[in-house]
Amino acid sequence: MTERFVISINERYEITAHAGQPILDSMVAAGYKMRSSCRNGVCEICQLTLMQGSIIQRYPELDLSIEEGHKSSQVFACTAVPRSDIRVKIEGLLRPGELLVKKLVCDISAVEQLSDDVYRVRLHLPVTGRQAIEFHAGQYLEIILPDQRRAAFSIGSAPDFSSDVELHIRKIPDGEMSLAIMDHLLNNPSVEIELPKGDCYLEAGQLNPQTTIVLAAASTGFSQIKSMAEHLLANQVSNPIHIYWGARVEKDFYLEKLPLQWASEHTNVHVHLVVSEPGNSPGWAGRTGLLPTALVADFNSFDDVEIFTSGSPAMVYALLDACEEKGFEESHMHADVFAYAPRNK
């Protein structure tokens, strides 16, 4: 049996390395990304810090063992081979699926009013930025105003096509930041952004084809699930896809024809629009009530179901609680809310 060693990375992650395999090759095989170039130890780009353990380095030639608590040493991932379990520190490491976050200035190519208070904004990535920037379906970006104030918005377009990114922004009449953002977007040719951000995303190629995908959103949270839905459709996944969009009143559905079109063109897509205040929605003949109630009513079992949801913390946690009452496991629900508004248990 081939001997294996454990590489502990940044005191947070662990991977397995085969005997005789350079650290860099083990990192790449496990899906991690780090700075590297020549793979011969000459450029020194892949330098890392060995905190503990034993390695042998081909070039520059080095035979090194460090005991716990002793002084660390710099080695090169491309030519250093573990001879025991090791602990290392690596700057600029990207986890599997993690993408490099960058700042860039984008042209504001269009600002379109979709409803009384919702605008669709299209930002055009510069050519160099387009080559360097990647994002996953469901991630978000931050708009940076000239005074350095920031606001986060889900990317409403899929990463599979176009050099534009789409945002859905609600203009809040008494919201100082909201007004400042819209004033800048309506009166300037460009805007600074930082992306990609967020751990609530999906990748079509990583899905089990038997898994049912539920995309649930309230209000402008639709932008996040729109990115995911378009990514899934662009990759022609056959998984059952259930889209739930909840709004207070009917007129808050600012792009409702789009998901209905998806459902009409794809037999695996099912769309559920839910209005919570039907008394204020004359003529609404669709489903009424709260989104969590509607979603839970449609599922007898949550076996092999993954839920991606976007909305207020109150909505997201209400949905989680309702699903858990029917046997759903929290680890199968994905939401940015869990990161920025964790609740105490």
C-alpha positions in Angstrom: 0.0 0.0 0.0 1.3 3.5 -0.9 2.3 5.5 2.1 0.3 8.6 2.7 0.8 11.7 4.8 -1.6 14.5 6.0 -0.9 18.1 5.1 -2.5 20.5 7.5 -3.1 23.9 5.8 -3.4 27.2 7.6 -4.7 25.5 10.7 -8.0 25.0 9.0 -7.9 22.4 6.2 -6.4 19.0 5.7 -5.5 17.0 2.6 -3.8 13.7 1.9 -0.5 13.4 0.1 1.0 10.3 -1.5 4.6 9.5 -0.6 6.9 11.0 -3.2 4.3 13.6 -4.4 5.3 17.3 -4.2 3.1 19.5 -2.0 1.9 21.5 -5.0 0.7 18.4 -6.8 -1.2 17.3 -3.7 -2.8 20.7 -3.4 -3.9 20.7 -7.0 -5.3 17.2 -6.8 -7.4 18.2 -3.8 -8.9 21.2 -5.7 -6.9 24.0 -4.0 -5.3 26.8 -5.9 -2.1 28.7 -4.9 0.4 30.9 -6.7 2.7 28.8 -8.9 4.6 29.0 -12.1 7.6 27.0 -13.2 7.4 23.9 -11.0 11.2 23.7 -10.8 11.8 25.8 -7.6 13.5 28.5 -9.6 10.8 31.2 -9.7 10.0 30.9 -6.0 6.4 31.9 -6.5 5.0 28.9 -4.7 6.9 29.6 -1.5 5.1 28.5 1.7 5.9 28.2 5.4 6.7 24.8 6.9 5.5 25.0 10.5 6.0 21.3 11.5 7.1 18.0 10.0 9.7 16.6 7.6 10.2 17.3 3.9 12.9 16.8 1.3 13.2 19.4 -1.4 14.7 18.7 -4.8 15.6 22.3 -5.7 17.1 24.2 -4.0 18.3 21.0 -2.3 17.1 20.7 1.2 16.5 18.0 3.8 14.5 19.6 6.7 12.6 18.5 9.8 10.8 20.9 12.1 9.5 19.9 15.5 6.4 21.5 17.0 7.2 24.9 18.6 10.5 25.3 16.7 11.3 28.0 14.2 9.5 27.7 10.8 11.1 27.6 7.4 10.3 28.6 3.9 10.1 25.9 1.3 8.8 25.6 -2.3 5.6 23.6 -2.9 6.6 22.5 -6.4 9.7 20.6 -5.3 9.2 19.9 -1.6 7.9 16.4 -0.8 6.5 15.4 2.6 8.2 12.6 4.5 5.8 12.8 7.4 2.6 14.6 8.3 3.2 18.3 8.0 1.7 21.6 8.9 2.1 24.5 6.5 1.0 28.1 6.1 0.1 29.3 2.6 -0.7 33.0 1.7 -3.3 33.6 -1.0 -4.7 30.1 -0.9 -8.0 29.5 -2.6 -10.2 26.6 -1.4 -11.9 24.2 -3.9 -14.6 26.3 -5.7 -13.3 29.6 -4.2 -12.5 32.3 -6.7 -10.2 35.3 -6.6 -11.9 38.5 -5.4 -11.0 41.5 -7.4 -11.9 45.2 -7.6 -12.6 46.8 -11.0 -14.4 49.7 -12.6 -17.3 48.7 -14.8 -19.3 50.8 -17.4 -22.9 51.2 -16.4 -24.4 50.0 -19.7 -28.2 50.2 -18.7 -30.5 51.1 -15.9 -34.1 49.9 -16.5 -37.0 50.5 -14.2 -38.9 47.2 -13.8 -41.6 48.3 -11.3 -42.4 51.2 -9.1 -39.3 50.7 -7.0 -37.1 48.0 -8.7 -34.4 48.7 -11.2 -32.4 46.3 -13.4 -28.8 47.5 -13.7 -26.4 46.1 -16.2 -22.7 46.5 -15.7 -20.2 45.8 -18.4 -17.0 44.2 -17.3 -13.9 45.7 -19.0 -12.1 43.3 -21.4 -9.2 42.7 -19.0 -11.6 42.3 -16.2 -13.7 39.8 -18.1 -10.7 37.6 -18.6 -9.7 37.8 -14.9 -13.0 37.7 -13.2 -15.0 34.5 -12.5 -18.1 34.0 -10.3 -20.4 31.2 -9.4 -24.2 31.3 -10.0 -25.6 32.7 -6.8 -22.7 34.9 -5.7 -22.9 38.6 -5.1 -20.8 41.7 -5.6 -20.3 44.9 -3.7 -20.8 48.4 -5.2 -18.3 50.8 -3.9 -19.3 54.5 -3.9 -16.7 57.3 -4.4 -16.8 58.0 -0.6 -16.0 54.2 -0.1 -19.4 53.2 1.3 -20.4 49.8 0.1 -23.6 47.9 -0.6 -24.0 44.2 -1.6 -26.2 43.0 -4.4 -26.7 39.5 -5.7 -25.6 39.0 -9.3 -28.8 38.3 -11.3 -27.1 36.8 -14.4 -25.5 33.5 -14.9 -21.7 33.1 -15.3 -22.2 31.1 -18.5 -22.6 33.9 -21.0 -22.2 37.6 -21.7 -19.7 40.1 -20.4 -22.4 42.0 -18.5 -23.5 41.3 -15.0 -27.1 42.1 -13.9 -28.3 43.5 -10.6 -31.9 44.0 -9.3 -31.9 47.0 -7.0 -34.9 48.2 -5.0 -34.9 52.0 -4.5 -36.1 52.7 -0.9 -37.5 56.2 -0.6 -36.2 56.8 3.0 -33.1 54.7 2.6 -30.0 57.0 2.6 -27.7 54.3 1.1 -30.3 53.1 -1.4 -30.8 56.6 -2.7 -27.1 57.2 -2.9 -26.5 54.0 -4.9 -29.3 54.8 -7.4 -28.2 58.4 -7.7 -24.7 57.3 -8.7 -26.0 54.6 -11.1 -28.3 57.0 -12.8 -25.9 59.9 -13.1 -22.5 58.4 -13.8 -20.9 56.3 -16.7 -19.1 53.8 -14.4 -19.0 52.3 -11.0 -16.4 50.5 -8.9 -17.3 47.0 -7.8 -15.7 44.1 -5.9 -16.5 40.5 -6.7 -17.2 37.6 -6.4 -18.4 37.1 -2.8 -20.7 34.7 -1.0 -20.7 30.9 -0.3 -24.4 30.4 -1.3 -23.9 29.2 -4.9 -24.2 26.1 -7.0 -22.3 24.5 -9.8 -24.2 22.4 -12.4 -21.3 20.0 -12.9 -21.3 19.1 -9.2 -24.9 18.1 -8.9 -26.2 14.6 -8.3 -28.7 14.1 -11.2 -31.2 12.6 -8.8 -31.3 15.7 -6.5 -34.3 18.0 -6.5 -33.2 21.6 -6.5 -35.4 24.2 -4.7 -34.8 27.9 -5.4 -36.8 30.0 -3.0 -36.8 33.8 -2.9 -38.6 36.7 -1.4 -38.8 40.1 -3.1 -35.6 41.1 -5.0 -34.0 37.9 -3.7 -35.2 36.6 -7.0 -32.0 38.0 -8.6 -29.9 35.4 -6.8 -32.1 32.4 -7.8 -32.4 33.8 -11.4 -28.6 33.5 -11.7 -28.8 29.9 -10.4 -31.8 28.9 -12.6 -30.2 30.3 -15.8 -27.0 28.5 -15.0 -28.8 25.2 -14.6 -30.8 25.7 -17.8 -27.7 26.8 -19.7 -26.0 23.5 -18.7 -29.2 21.5 -19.6 -29.5 19.8 -16.2 -32.3 17.3 -15.9 -32.8 17.7 -12.2 -36.3 18.6 -11.0 -36.2 22.4 -10.3 -38.8 24.1 -8.1 -38.8 27.9 -8.1 -40.7 29.6 -5.3 -41.0 33.4 -5.4 -42.9 35.1 -2.6 -44.1 38.7 -2.6 -46.2 40.9 -0.4 -48.5 42.0 -3.2 -48.9 41.0 -6.9 -47.2 44.1 -8.3 -43.9 43.2 -6.5 -43.4 40.4 -9.0 -41.3 42.5 -11.3 -40.2 39.8 -13.7 -42.8 37.1 -13.2 -43.1 36.3 -16.9 -39.5 35.1 -17.0 -39.8 32.1 -14.7 -43.1 31.2 -16.2 -41.4 31.1 -19.6 -38.7 28.7 -18.1 -41.5 26.4 -16.9 -43.2 26.5 -20.3 -40.0 25.6 -22.1 -38.6 23.0 -19.7 -40.6 20.1 -18.3 -38.3 19.8 -15.2 -39.0 23.4 -14.1 -41.9 24.2 -11.8 -42.7 27.7 -10.7 -44.7 28.8 -7.7 -45.6 32.4 -7.2 -47.0 33.2 -3.7 -48.7 36.4 -2.5 -48.8 37.0 1.3 -51.3 39.9 1.2 -54.0 38.9 -1.3 -56.4 41.6 0.0 -54.1 44.2 -1.4 -53.8 42.4 -4.7 -57.0 42.9 -6.7 -57.4 40.2 -9.3 -54.7 37.9 -8.0 -55.9 34.3 -8.6 -52.7 32.5 -7.7 -51.4 31.0 -4.4 -51.6 33.0 -1.3 -50.0 32.8 2.2 -46.5 32.7 3.3 -43.7 31.2 1.2 -42.4 28.7 3.8 -46.0 27.4 4.3 -46.5 27.0 0.5 -43.1 25.2 0.0 -43.5 22.8 2.9 -47.1 21.9 1.7 -45.7 20.7 -1.6 -43.2 18.2 -0.2 -44.1 15.0 1.6 -40.4 14.2 2.0 -37.2 16.2 1.8 -35.0 13.2 0.9 -32.3 14.3 -1.6 -33.5 17.9 -1.8 -31.2 20.9 -1.8 -32.7 24.3 -1.0 -31.1 27.6 -2.1 -32.9 30.6 -0.6 -32.6 34.3 -0.6 -34.6 36.8 1.4 -34.7 38.5 4.8 -33.3 36.6 7.8 -36.8 36.3 9.2 -38.0 34.6 6.0 -35.0 32.3 5.7 -35.1 31.1 9.2 -38.9 30.6 9.1 -38.4 28.4 6.0 -35.6 26.4 7.7 -37.8 25.9 10.8 -40.8 24.8 8.7 -38.7 22.3 6.7 -37.0 20.9 9.7 -40.4 20.0 11.2 -40.8 17.6 8.3 -37.4 16.0 8.7 -35.2 18.3 6.6 -31.6 18.7 7.6 -30.1 22.2 7.9 -26.9 21.2 6.0 -29.0 21.0 2.8 -30.2 24.6 2.9 -27.9 27.3 1.5 -28.3 31.0 2.2 -26.1 34.0 2.6 -28.1 34.9 5.7 -26.4 32.1 7.6 -23.1 34.0 7.2 -24.1 37.6 7.8 -27.0 37.0 10.2 -26.4 33.8 12.2 -28.8 33.2 15.0 -28.0 31.9 18.4 -29.2 28.4 19.1 
